[in-house]
Amino acid sequence: MCIPVLVRKNTLSGLLRSGDQSRKCLRIGSRNFTQTGSMYIQRDRFPFWQNRFLSVLISISSLERRRADFKQLLLDQIQEFKHSNFFGNERKSIECLKTLNLLTSEEYKIRRAECYQAEGDHWVVKIPEGYNPNIVDFYVKAFRKLHSVRDCDDLRDSLAKKIDAQQLIKSEIIGKVGVNLLPKIDSANFRCS
């Protein structure tokens, strides 16, 4: 027999705890949690919590039903975050699609890599004459996501060129402030043994 969990109304963590309890007990009373969780997913656009709710909802009810309920909502949300330059939320929403098994592992990695690339490109455009040391990190993260993915050579090559360009800018800036990253070799005193 299940012990009912006291949950404060409208608290996300409380709802998740009640979802865990419902999952453990496999009670019919999980309909209230399903309705409330669905309402939170549709009303509040916080992808971290959406992913947590989806995980619990899938464990309580069928995956196919959750796919039908939230696929279009998540796709629209991803486009909204992309246009608003909220790249972290876009990546979390892509994670929600993966939780619903709407993306294969390779599609998931490619979409996340494209998101990291878009974030790097956004900062390159936003700071055209300046330098942001984090830009290269976005491109490197994107490149690493594509490590085991097949058939994305164009994206991988594009990222490699952008990484090289950002590293060149970095070395030029560091060289201008007095630290020479490419030491000069005196070839007259150089001997091979």
C-alpha atoms as one frame of an Amber mdcrd trajectory, in Angstrom:
protein
   0.000   0.000   0.000   1.260   3.442  -0.879   1.663   6.211   1.592   0.342
   9.456   0.118   2.942  12.152  -0.322   2.095  15.597   0.974   2.691  18.013
  -1.859   2.419  21.768  -1.779   0.294  22.845  -4.697   2.038  24.360  -7.709
   5.591  23.512  -6.656   7.656  21.849  -9.328   9.811  19.804  -6.970   6.741
  18.673  -5.046   5.085  17.514  -8.251   8.185  15.624  -9.266   8.339  13.920
  -5.890   4.680  12.960  -6.199   5.448  11.657  -9.697   8.216   9.465  -8.316
   5.821   8.198  -5.655   3.150   7.525  -8.277   5.653   5.693 -10.411   6.686
   3.505  -7.492   3.136   2.692  -6.554   1.691   2.491 -10.078  -1.496   4.046
  -8.821  -4.422   5.114 -10.931  -4.280   8.443  -9.086  -1.389   9.518 -11.292
  -3.903  11.135 -13.674  -3.833  14.303 -11.548  -0.048  14.391 -11.777  -0.203
  13.778 -15.542  -2.636  16.634 -16.048  -0.704  18.998 -13.782   2.652  18.020
 -15.327   1.258  18.506 -18.829  -0.044  21.912 -17.811   3.393  22.919 -16.518
   5.107  21.716 -19.685   2.712  23.662 -21.896   2.465  26.809 -19.782   5.957
  27.305 -18.393   8.715  27.264 -20.968  11.550  26.106 -18.712  13.221  23.269
 -20.635  15.074  21.878 -17.605  11.808  21.281 -15.766  10.071  20.158 -18.935
  12.647  17.423 -19.370  12.242  16.315 -15.742   8.458  16.218 -16.113   8.657
  14.342 -19.396  10.885  11.684 -17.830   8.384  11.114 -15.035   5.340  11.333
 -17.328   6.822   8.747 -19.682   7.380   6.378 -16.773   3.733   6.766 -15.709
   1.986   6.754 -19.079   2.767   5.722 -22.628   5.627   7.228 -24.612   3.529
   7.444 -27.787   0.916   9.587 -26.069   3.540  11.977 -24.708   5.120  12.223
 -28.159   1.812  13.224 -29.673   1.113  15.711 -26.875   4.423  17.560 -26.880
   6.213  17.117 -30.219   4.861  20.253 -31.903   5.095  22.288 -28.706   8.794
  21.460 -28.359   9.554  22.100 -32.045   7.871  25.508 -31.846   9.682  26.238
 -28.605  13.051  25.393 -30.177  12.370  27.814 -33.036  11.324  30.503 -30.556
  14.509  30.060 -28.509  16.621  30.046 -31.681  15.172  33.358 -32.862  15.556
  34.871 -29.380  19.180  33.687 -29.094  18.480  31.624 -25.961  20.885  28.874
 -26.946  21.014  27.084 -23.580  17.226  26.727 -23.563  17.325  25.558 -27.159
  19.767  22.782 -26.209  17.586  21.756 -23.244  14.542  21.622 -25.535  16.496
  19.410 -27.928  17.190  17.207 -24.904  13.418  16.989 -24.367  13.008  15.730
 -27.938  15.637  13.082 -27.175  13.772  12.113 -23.993  10.671  11.528 -26.131
  12.770   9.422 -28.550  11.931  11.806 -31.388  15.636  12.116 -32.266  18.170
   9.402 -32.878  21.487   9.645 -31.088  23.181  11.047 -34.203  20.416  13.576
 -34.902  20.627  14.685 -31.275  24.388  15.259 -31.506  24.089  17.108 -34.819
  21.336  19.419 -33.559  23.304  20.218 -30.399  26.427  20.872 -32.461  24.468
  23.200 -34.750  23.200  25.032 -31.675  26.731  25.495 -30.299  27.871  26.690
 -33.726  24.988  29.164 -33.904  25.920  30.493 -30.461  29.529  30.984 -31.540
  28.411  32.690 -34.747  26.099  34.928 -32.734  29.001  36.169 -30.613  31.259
  36.645 -33.636  28.631  38.919 -35.192  27.884  40.674 -31.910  31.549  41.529
 -31.271  32.949  42.125 -34.784  35.983  44.225 -33.834  36.605  42.752 -30.401
  37.565  39.374 -29.074  35.674  37.012 -26.804  37.813  34.096 -25.572  34.714
  31.921 -25.125  33.792  31.877 -28.817  36.293  29.174 -29.637  34.863  27.067
 -26.791  31.444  26.988 -28.483  33.010  25.759 -31.710  35.128  23.170 -29.899
  32.064  21.838 -28.036  30.219  21.570 -31.336  33.169  19.816 -32.959  33.400
  17.314 -30.086  29.687  16.522 -30.347  30.309  15.396 -33.925  33.200  13.087
 -33.028  31.344   9.806 -33.612  28.693  11.066 -36.037  28.806   9.913 -39.634
  27.808  11.892 -42.716  28.319  15.399 -41.359  31.680  16.224 -42.914  30.507
  19.643 -44.138  29.550  20.746 -40.636  32.743  19.274 -39.182  34.903  21.065
 -41.792  33.080  24.344 -41.214  33.676  24.060 -37.479  37.350  23.197 -37.963
  37.820  26.362 -40.068  36.061  28.490 -37.465  38.158  27.000 -34.664  41.345
  27.726 -36.605  40.241  31.303 -37.307  39.401  31.977 -33.655  42.671  30.433
 -32.445  44.603  32.589 -34.927  42.855  35.717 -33.614  43.683  34.628 -30.064
  47.376  34.108 -30.822  47.560  37.472 -32.638  46.027  39.273 -29.675  48.330
  37.562 -27.208  51.289  38.394 -29.462  50.304  42.060 -29.541  50.420  42.354
 -25.760  53.976  41.064 -25.658  53.839  37.270 -25.341  55.279  35.643 -28.437
  53.632  32.269 -28.920  55.758  31.397 -31.936  59.393  31.632 -30.790  61.984
  32.592 -33.369  64.548  29.930 -34.134  68.099  30.962 -34.827  68.925  28.671
 -37.722  72.660  29.626 -37.720  73.192  28.004 -34.302  70.901  25.058 -34.958
  72.731  21.740 -35.401  71.527  18.219 -35.785  73.519  15.548 -33.941
